[in-house]
Amino acid sequence: MSRPRRTDRGSTVEAGPIRREPAAGASGARTRVKLPVDPYSAAPRPPRLRGPLIAGGLVVTLFAVIALVNQGGKGGSPKSTAATSAASAPATGSPSPLTTTYDAGQASNTADGVPVGYPHSGSGAEAAAANYVVAYYSAEMVHSWYRVQLLNAIADPAAAADLRTQLDAAYTQTDGTYGLSSSGSAPAGQTFVQRAAPVGVTLVRDSGSSATVSVWVVTLAGIAGTNSQHAVTEDWATVTLTLNWTHGDWKWFSFQAVDGPAPLGGLQTPAPAATLQAAVTKYGGLRYGR
């Protein structure tokens, strides 16, 4: 008996002898199985569609030429159109337009590695929030001395004590979860990883003296290294900060974080422990501006 003969998708497969017909009067009937049509087969496009498609393309091209001529006749230009769009964009409740210059919210200085000295504007508040969230999710935060320095640099003095209490409680729990020492050190030969990368930012409210900004971030957390018991994993969150304009800068007053929105994950093969550990050392974090 030979193996079943398979023809094109959508046809039949005959199981049984394929080189000789069954003897006359034989009682064994051959089996016919109908296969479904392959949805990924490259079926040729019907010739009758080509004419309408070509005609449609010519019409679209004609309209595009007319639009360009009309724009030129009115003295318009892409640059002036972009400027008009940027000027008419709302200042609050939506992300800053992409036409906003990059240095509109740039920090003018740094304190303990964190950008500070932002302009008194919505873009400045957005940049401050993004950088403060990155600092909050940094691996250095497991050290109590760093938390003190960070709050001195970016917190509203009126809220610094309450923020210190919240951060101390959160990172005491982190130490226990990942098996870190009381000083925040990872086991020998391993590296504690904690890092955030803002994906987007939006100015929720800006009253001039205070601003509320939401930052959508993807974070990494875990222990990298051989025999790690806590693999480095990703997480998605939205962190909303309230900032006060005080002492000539946007200062961190309060925050809250919620999970997501998270995209579909797990589509890539995780890196070996040594590769991931080397990447964390090789690639530094980023600073952000609006």
N, C-alpha and C positions, 0 to 999 in steps of 0.2 A: 504493500500500500504506500503510495506517495503522499506527501503532505498536501493539505488543501491548497488549491490554486487561487490566488487573490488578484482580481482585476482592478480597474480604476474605482475610486470611491463612487458610490451611488449605483454600482452594478452588482453582480452576484458573485458568490463564491461557491464553488462546487467541491464537495468533500467526497473523496473516493478515487477510484482509478482514473487517470487522466490520459493514458496512452492507448487504452483499448476499451471498446464498448462492452458492456455486459453481454453475456451470452443470451441468445434468444430464449425467452421464457424464464429468464432468471427472475427471482422474486425480489432481489435487493434493489430498492429505488434510491436514487441519489438525492442528497439533501441540498436544498437551495436556501441560502441565507441572504437577506437583503441588508446591506450595510448603509448607515446614514451618510448623507453627503458631508464631506469634510469641510467644516466652516472656514478653514484656512487655505483651501485650495485656491490657486490663482485663476479663477474663471475669467475668460476673455470678456472684455466689455462689449456689449452689443453694438454693432456698427451703426445702428440707427440713432444712437445717442450723440455721436460725434458732431453731427451737423448742428443741433441746438446748442451744444456746448461752445462750439466755435463762434456761432452767432452771438451767444450771450457774452463771450469774452470781448468781442468787438464792441458791443454796446457799453460794457463797463469801461473799456479803454477810452471810448468817445466821451463819456461823462467825465472821466478823470481829466482829459485834455481841456474840456470846457471849464471845469472848476479851476484849473491852474491859470487859464487865460483870464477868467473873471477876477481871481485873486490878484494877478499882476496889474489888471486895469484899475483896481481900487487902491493900489499902492501898499497892500498888506505884505507881511513877511512872516515866516515862521517865528522869528525872534520876537516880533511885536505881539504875535498871537500868544506865545508862551508867557510873555510878561503880563498880558491882560488876564490870562487864566490864573496866574499866581496871585495877582492883585485882588481877584475876586474870590479866592478860596477862603473859607471860614477860618477864623483864628483859633477857635476852640471846638472840641467835640469831634475832631477828625485828625488823622495823621497830617503832618506838615507836607506840603506838596513837594514833589521830587525836584522842582525847579528852585527850591530854596538853596542858597549858596551853602556850601559845606561848613564854612567858618562862622555861620550865623550864630551857632550855639557853642562855639569852641571855648574850652576852659583856658584861662590865662596862666595857670600855675598848677603845681602839684603839692600835695601834703601826704607824706608817708606812702608815696606811690599812687595816690588817688588824685585824679584831676579835680581841681577846685578853681574858684574864681570865674563863675559863669556870668554872662550878660543878663540883665534884668529884662527877660523876654520869655515868650512861650518856648522858643527854640532852646534858650538857655536852660529852662526847667526840664525839657525833654532830655537834653544831653546829661544834665546832672542826675536825673533819675536813672538813666541807662547805666552810667558809670557807678552810681551808688549800689545798684543791684549787682553788678559784676563784683564789686568789692565785698558785698555781703555774702556772696556765694564763693568766695576765694578760699583756698585751702589754708591760708594763714589764719583764718578766723577761729580755728581750733585752739589757738594760743590766746590766753587771756590778756597778755600784754598788748597784742595786736588789736584786740577789740577796743581796748582803752584808747589807743592811738587813733584808731579809725573814727571813733565817736568824737574825739577831740577835733578831728579834722572836718567832719561832714555833718555832725548832728547839731540841731538847734539846742543851745545850752539849756533852754527851758524843758527839753524832753530827754536830755542825755541820760539822766539817772534811770528813768523808766526803760529806755532802750537798752541800757546796760543790763538791767535785770532780765529782760526778755532774751537778750543774746546769750547771757551766761547760762540760762536755763536750757536754751535750745542746743548749745554746743556741749554742755555736760551730757545731754542725751546722745549727741552725735559721738562723743568719745566712747560711750558704752556700746553703741550700736556697732561700731567698726573696730572695737578692740584696741583703741588708742590708749596711750598712757595718760596719766593725769596732766602731763605737760603738753599733750596733743601729738606725741610722736607715734609713728606707725611701727609695727614689728620690724626687727632687723632684716634688711634686704628687701623691704617692701616700701611702697610709696602711697601715701594718702592722696587721693585725687578728689578735688572739688572745684568745679569751674562752671561759669555760666556764659552763654553767648546770646545777647539780645537778638531776637528775630524781627521785632517791630516795637514801636512806641507810639502812644497817642496821648495828646493833651486833653484831659477830661474837663478841667476847669482851670481858669486863671483869673484871679481877682486883682492881681498886681502885688498884693502883700502875701498871698499864698497861692499854691498851684497843686492840682492833683493830676498825677501822671500814671498811666498804666503801661507796664513793660511786659511784653510777651517774650519768654526766654526758654531756651533748652539748656538743661544742666547735666553735668556729669558728676557722679559721686561713687566712691568705692575704694578698694585697696588694689593697687596694681603691683604685680610681682609674683614670683613662683610660689605655689602652694597657698595663694590667697584664698581666704574663706569668704570674702566679700567682693565679688566681681564688680568692676566698674560698669555702671548702667546709666542710661540716659533717662531724663524725666522732663516733662514740659509743664510750665506753670505761667500764670499771669500774676505779676506782683504790682500792686497799686500803692504808690507812695504819696504822702502829703508833704509838700515842701513849703517852708516859710522863707520869705525874703528878709534876712536879718544879718547884721554884721557885714553888709555889702556882698552877700552871696545867697544862693539857694541852699538852705540847710534842711536836712532830713528831720522831719517831725514825727511821722508815724508811718506804718505800712501794714499791709495784709496781703497774703498770698493764697491763691486757689489753684487747683490742678487744671492743666490743659489750657487751650485746646491742643490735643496731641494728634499728630498724623499717624498713618500706618507705619509701623516699624518692623524691624527684624528681617529686612531684605538683604542685608550684607553679612558676610561671615565675620564674626568677632576676631580681632587681632590676637596673636599670641601674647602672653603676659609680658614677656621681655620687650616686645615691639611697642606695646602700649606704654609701658613704663618709660621707655626711651623717648617716645613722642611727647609725653608730659614734660620731660626735662628740656627737650629741644625747642618746643614751640611755646612762646610766652603768650600771655593774655593780651587782649586788644583794648584800646581806649576808644571812646565813641564821641562823636560830635554831631550836631544837627545844623 
